[in-house]
């Protein structure tokens, strides 16, 4: 029996505070912003089946109950009580929360309270830059305020995260941009920002990444599956090879988030660069009953101490449950199988499970309690 009693969810978002109907709930099971095709449902996905397998018992229902019955029970309990039962039943003891998404989502402190866990903030670089731009009238003030804001955020957050791959693609020039390049790009973006332009300029995205690297905080980089309509080939983590090489030895760890379906590429980079780590996240949560096969592929390449559990959950507390339960089940199947075959000892399997589930995250993010919100 492979036991992972404590899980650090090293990348997730808050949960919705509002009640959800069938259609709204179902939309959060999909990978896009569009409804399912006529005659189909997002419950008929690996994620949907995993929700029906693992979540009903936490609300007092039998596994695999029909979606309508499950949601009726959810409404009967209310959004707060159902969220409390689900998060506390996930087995996650620490949440690292990316607060950079819009919507009525709980922040780290509320996640800690509802989930009876520790919680820390992850700062999204692009959102921080957009907030700075909205209060900066000149290029000089924008660049000065940006550096100051990243420095200030580093004092409280456990990590930075970047969606440069989503905004532009990961094939960015690896070296820091020159001052002239940065000033020119900042001027163009400041003008665009006055009419609501998001940060997509590759020069400024690189500038942000290098400011974050200088902070010394771990830097999470989104790769693989991303926003609806995104060209998936632009988010292959192998495109970060030169950036990983350029940042080696500078004291900042890089965490490749998500990765799937390029999870083997992320595992490969984690294997060749000492400061690069790979996230398991949606690679397991989205593949459901096939999660053990995906995990085994990742374990083919990455050193075991370079892998980190996350749920990648957003909006639904059910997705935190699914992420944690699928991780535990997949880990038990893969490592337990190797133990039964005699390839591994039980002690080694248990030690590796602990590293992936929590120990490595505690080391990488310095989770000694600094800046944590704590629930009760």
N, C-alpha and C positions, 0 to 999 in steps of 0.2 A: 504494500500500500504506500503510494507516494503522497506525502502530506505537505501541503503548503498553507499553514494556518494563518499566515499574515501576508497580505498582498499590498504592494505599493502600485497604485494606478498612475503610471508616470506620464500619462497624457490623456486628458478627458476634458469635457465641457460640463457646464451646469445642466440642471434639469428644468423643464418648464414648470412654472407655478400655476398654470391654468388647466382646467378640466378639458379633456379631449374627446371628441366624438370619433366614430369608427373611421371616417375618411381622414380626419386630421391625424389620428394615431397612426393609421396605415402609411400616411405620407412619410413619416419618420423612419419607416422600415426600408424605404427605397433609397436609391443612390442619386436621385435627381430631384428637380423641382416640378416635375410633371406627374399627372395622375397615371395609374396603370392603364394599359390598353383595355378597351371594352371587353367585358367578359373575363377579365383576369384580376388578380389581387396581389399586393405586395406581401400578404401573409403567405403566399405560395412561393417563398424563397427560403434559402437556408437560414437567414436571419429570422424570418417569420416563424419557421418551424422551431427554431431554438427558443424564441420567446415563449411559444406554447408549451415547450418541454420543461423549461426551468422556472418560469415565473408564476404560473398558477398556484403551485403548492405554497408559495410565500404569501399568497392572499387567501389561502384556505380552500383551494379548488384542486381538482385532480389534474395531473399532467395531460397535455394535449387537448384540453377542453376547447370547444369552439370559440373563435374570436369574439363573437357577440356576447357569449356568457362571461368570458373573461373581462371584457370592457364594462359589462353591467356590474360586475363585482367591484371593479376599480372605481366606478362612479358611486357605488354604495358606500365604500370606505371613505371616499373623498381623496382629492389629490395629495393632501399632506400625509394622511395616514398610509395610503398605498405607497407613496414615495418613501416614507420612513421604513415600512416593512421590506420593501425591495432593496433599498440601499443597505440596510443593516443585515439583510440576508445574503448579500453578495460576497461577504468575507473580505471586502476591501477595507484596510485599516488606515490608508493614507491616500488622499487624492491630490494630484497636481493638476490644477485647473487652468486651462487657457481661457482667459476672460475676454478674448478678442472677437467673439461672435455677437451679432445683434440678437434682439429678442428678449423676452421676459424669462431670463435664465438665472438660476441661483448662482451666487458667487462662492468663493472658497469658504467664507465663514458660515454661510447657510448650509453648504454641502457638509461641512464638519458637524454642524448641529443635527441635521436630519439623519446623516449616516453614522453618527456616533464615532467619528473618526478624526484624524488630523487632516488638514488641508492647507495647501500652499498655492500661491499664484504663479502662473506662467504668463509673461508679458508678450503680446504679439507685436512684433516690431513695426509692421506696416500700419497698424491702427495707431500706435504711439506716434509715428511720423505724421499721420494725417491729423491727429489732434494738435500736434505742435504747429503744423502748417496753418491751421485755422486760427492760431493766435500769434502768428509771426507776419509782420508786414513787409519785411525785406529779406533778401537772400542771406544777408549777413546774420540777421536775427534768427532766421530759420535754421541755419547750420549750427550756430552757437547753441540755440535752444535744444536742437536735436541731440547734440553731444551731451548736454547737461541732463536732459530727460532720461537718456539711456543710462547715464551714470547714476542718477537718482533711483531709477527703477531697479538697478542691480543691487541696491542696498536692501531691498525688501523681497523681491521675487527670487524664486529658486532657479529660474531659467528664462531664456528668451526663446521664442519660436518665430519662424519665418515662413511665409507662404509665397516666397519669391518664385518657386516652381509653379504655383498656381497663377500668379500674376503675370509671369513672363516665360517661365521655363527654366530648367536647371542648367542649361548650356550658357552660363554666364562666364565672362572672363574671370579667371581665378584671382588675379592680383588686385590690390586696392586701386580705385580710380584716382587720377591726379587731381590736384586742387582746381585746376581750370575746368576739367570735365565736370566736377561736382558742382561748381558754381553755375555753369551753363545749364546743367540738368535741373538744378534747384530753381533757377529763374523760370524755366519753361514750365516746371510742375507747379510752382507757386501761382503762375497765371492761370493754369488749367484748374487748379484747386478752387479758385474763386467761383468756378461754375460747377464744382462738384467732382472734379477729376480725381479718381483713385490713384494710388502710387503704383505705376506699372513700369516706370523708366528703369532700364537695366543698370544705368550708372548709379542712380540713387539706391536701388536695391542692393547693389554691391557695397556701396558706401555704408549702408545700414548694417550689413553683415559684418563688415570689418570693425565698425564701432562696437558691435556686440562681442566680437572676438576679443577685442581689447579689454572688455569688462571682466573677462575671466569666468563669467557665468556659462554653464552649459548652453549650447545653441542647438535647438531642435530645427530640423529642416524637413519640410513636408515633401514626400516623394510618392510615386505610384498613384493610386486612386485619389482623385481630388474633386474639384467642382464639376457640376454638370457642363457638358460641352467642351471640357478641357481636352486638348490633344495629349493623350496618355503617353505617347512616345517622348514628349518634352519633359516628363517627370521621372524618367528612368534614373535611379540613384547613381548609376555608373557615370552619368554626366558630371557628377560632383568629384570625380577622381582627382582632377587637378586642384580643386579648392581644398580637398582633404590634404593633398601633398603640401600646398602653400601654407596651411595652418598647422602643420605638424610641429611639435616642439614649442608652441606658443602658450601652452597651459590651459587651453580651452577645449573641452570635449565637444564633439559633434554627435548628435543623435539623429539617425535617419528614421523619420517617422513613417509608419504605415508600410511603404515599400511595395506591397502587393499590387500587381502580379509579378513585380521584379524583386521578390523577397530574396531570391538567391543572390542577386547582384548586391543588395544591401548587406547580406551576410558575408559576401566576399570582401567588401570594403572594410567591414568590421574585423575581418581576419587579417588584413594586411596593414592597417593603420592603427597604432596603439590608442589614439584619441578618438576613434570612431566606434560608435555603438549602434546596434540595430534594434528597432522596436518590433514587437510581435503584433500588437494592436489589431487593426481590422483584418490583417492577414489570417487571423484565426476567427475573429468575430463574424466576418462575412462569409467564411467558408463552412461554418456550421458543422455538420456531421463529417465533413472532410478535413476538419481542423488538424487532426493528428497527422495526416499525410503531409500537410503544409508545414507543420512544425518539424517533422522529420527531415524535410528538405532543408530547412533553415539550419538545423543542427548538423547537417552534413558539412557545412562550410565555416560557420562562425565559432570562435572560441566560446565556451559556455558562459564565461564571465563577461561577455560583451553583448548579452541579450537582455532585453528589458520587457517586462509585461506592461501592457496598457489595455484599456478597453476601447479608447478612442470614442467613447460614448458622447452623444449630443442629444439633448432634449428629453429623451425617455429614460427614466431610471431602469427600465427593463434592459436597456442596452449595457448598462454597467453590470447587471446580473449576468447577461448572456456572455459578455466579454470574460468575466471572471470564471464562470462555470465551464465554458468551452476551453479556456486555458487549462484549468485544473484537470478536466477530463482528457484533453489531448496529451498533457504532460504525463498523466497516469498511464495512458495507453502506450505511449512511446517509450518512456523510461522503464515502466513496469515490464513491458515486453522484453526490453534488453536485459533486465534483471533476471527474468524467468528463463531467458536463453543462456544465461551465464556470462554474457558479454560485459555486464556491469555488476558491481556489488550494490546491495541495497543502500549501504552507507553513502557511496558515491552518488547514487541516483538522488537520494534525499538532499545531499549537499548541493548538487546542481539545481534541483528544484527550488531550494531556498535562495540561491543566487539569482535566478531568473525572476522569481516571484517578488523579492524585496531587497535582498542584501546588496546587490549591485546598484540598484536605484538609490539606496540609502547612502552609499559611498559617492556615487557620481554627483548627486544633488546636495550632499552635505546635510542630510535630514537628521540633524541632532536636536531639532525642536525650534531652531531659529526661524522666527516669522510665522510660526504655524498657528492656524486657528484650530481650536479643539472643540469637538461636540461633546454632548453628554446626554 
